[in-house]
Amino acid sequence: MKTLSAIALSAFLISATPTFAEDLPNGAGKDVVVKACTSCHDADSFASQRHTKEEWKAVVDTMIGYGAEVTEEQSAVIVEYLAKNFGRSNVSAKISATHRQR
């Protein structure tokens, strides 16, 4: 039981640690996400979410509707990056590892 409690506490502490743009997983599209998304949002606002690719597309389309200035090509890159790294069934070990180092 102590192990389960320690795991739960560890997961809470990791999720409670803020995610900064530099903490986002490296990969294709990170630069576009940082430029387009973190100009209005901190990285936590999307890094803590888990959506399907279709749901991320809807989120990005909504942000474009609110005035985000991204091209169709950039939109596709953003959706791919978010779905790959913050998809519903994908928990990014890279962010968790980064938080443990702080």
C-alpha positions in Angstrom: 0.0 0.0 0.0 2.9 2.4 0.7 4.2 1.9 -2.8 0.8 2.8 -4.3 0.7 5.9 -2.1 4.2 6.9 -3.2 3.3 6.5 -6.9 0.2 8.6 -6.4 2.1 11.3 -4.6 4.8 11.3 -7.3 2.2 11.6 -10.1 0.6 14.5 -8.3 3.9 16.3 -7.8 4.8 15.8 -11.4 1.5 17.1 -12.6 1.6 20.0 -10.2 4.9 21.2 -11.5 4.4 23.9 -14.2 5.3 23.1 -17.7 7.3 25.7 -19.5 7.8 26.0 -23.3 11.4 24.6 -23.0 9.9 21.6 -21.1 7.8 20.6 -24.1 8.9 17.4 -25.9 11.3 18.0 -28.7 10.3 17.1 -32.1 8.8 18.3 -35.4 6.5 21.2 -34.7 7.7 22.2 -31.3 9.0 25.5 -32.6 5.6 26.3 -34.3 3.7 25.4 -31.1 5.9 27.5 -29.0 5.6 30.5 -31.3 1.9 30.2 -32.0 0.5 28.9 -28.7 2.7 30.2 -25.9 2.4 33.8 -27.1 -1.1 33.7 -25.4 -1.0 30.5 -23.2 1.5 29.0 -20.8 2.5 25.5 -21.8 0.4 24.0 -19.0 -2.8 25.1 -20.6 -2.3 22.6 -23.4 0.3 20.2 -22.0 -2.0 19.0 -19.3 -4.8 18.2 -21.7 -5.3 14.9 -23.5 -7.2 15.0 -26.8 -7.6 12.9 -29.9 -6.2 14.3 -33.1 -9.7 15.4 -34.1 -10.2 17.2 -30.8 -6.9 19.0 -31.1 -7.9 20.1 -34.6 -11.1 21.5 -33.1 -9.1 23.3 -30.3 -6.7 24.8 -32.9 -9.6 25.8 -35.1 -11.2 27.5 -32.2 -8.0 29.4 -31.4 -7.8 30.5 -35.0 -11.4 31.7 -34.7 -10.3 33.8 -31.7 -7.6 35.4 -33.8 -4.5 33.1 -33.6 -2.5 34.0 -36.7 -1.4 30.6 -38.1 -1.5 29.3 -41.7 -3.2 26.1 -42.7 0.2 24.5 -42.9 1.1 25.7 -39.4 -2.3 24.5 -38.1 -1.6 21.0 -39.4 1.9 21.0 -37.8 0.4 22.1 -34.5 -2.3 19.5 -34.5 0.2 16.7 -35.4 2.6 17.8 -32.6 -0.2 18.1 -30.0 -1.8 14.8 -30.9 1.6 13.0 -30.9 2.7 14.4 -27.6 -0.5 15.1 -25.8 -2.9 12.6 -27.3 -5.6 11.0 -25.2 -3.7 7.8 -24.9 -0.2 9.3 -24.8 1.4 10.5 -21.6 4.6 12.2 -22.4 7.4 10.7 -20.4 9.7 13.5 -21.6 7.8 16.1 -19.6 7.6 13.9 -16.6 11.4 13.3 -16.7 12.0 17.0 -17.1 9.9 17.8 -14.0 11.7 15.2 -11.9 15.0 17.0 -12.6 13.8 20.4 -11.3 
